[in-house]
Amino acid sequence: MKCKICASEDTRVVDSRPADDGTSIRRRRECDGCGRRFTTYEREEVGPAYVQKRDGTLQAFDPNRVRSSILKACEKRTVPLQTVDALVSAVEQQVTQRPNAQVKTSDIGEMVMEGLRGIDEVAYVRFASVYRQFKDIEAFREELDELLKPKGKLKNKPGPKDTTRKKSDIKWS
């Protein structure tokens, strides 16, 4: 590995460990020429994945496009960039691990929506409104109703003014 500071090719690995995303190896290196240390990341090279667009054309998968669409959905929301990057990495990993080198844009959109649903509901609705191309307010309402359905939460939960229910009236799902 060539040193970026002095361009010497005499470098050695000081430390090696898996990176945070689990798909690459982080290596700390030291240059024998200038003594400076730097970090490199090694990742397995996989064949290119192709995205089949709605019109049938194929395009190389670009995680930066996924990232930019997620960032647009998360605009002015308190979603950390690390969370966005983790979602992009998860989508990229799912796409590249498929046995077929082609993936439909609809599959990528569903992966992103599933991830956003657990991260930020407003970002989820924003992404869904663009991705699903709602034709009218009723289609948008149906998506909101689906989002608001409780999943594994307490049903028939008493409201702040409703204190007449007993513990035995509450149903768990």
Secondary structure by P-SEA (a helix, b strand, c coil): ccccccccccccccbbbbcccccbbbbbbbbccccccbbbbbbbbbcbbbbbccccccccccaaaaaaaaaaaaccccccaaaaaaaaaaaaaaaaacccccccaaaaaaaaaaaaaaccaaaaaaaaaaaaccccaaaaaaaaaaaaccccccccccccccccccccccccc
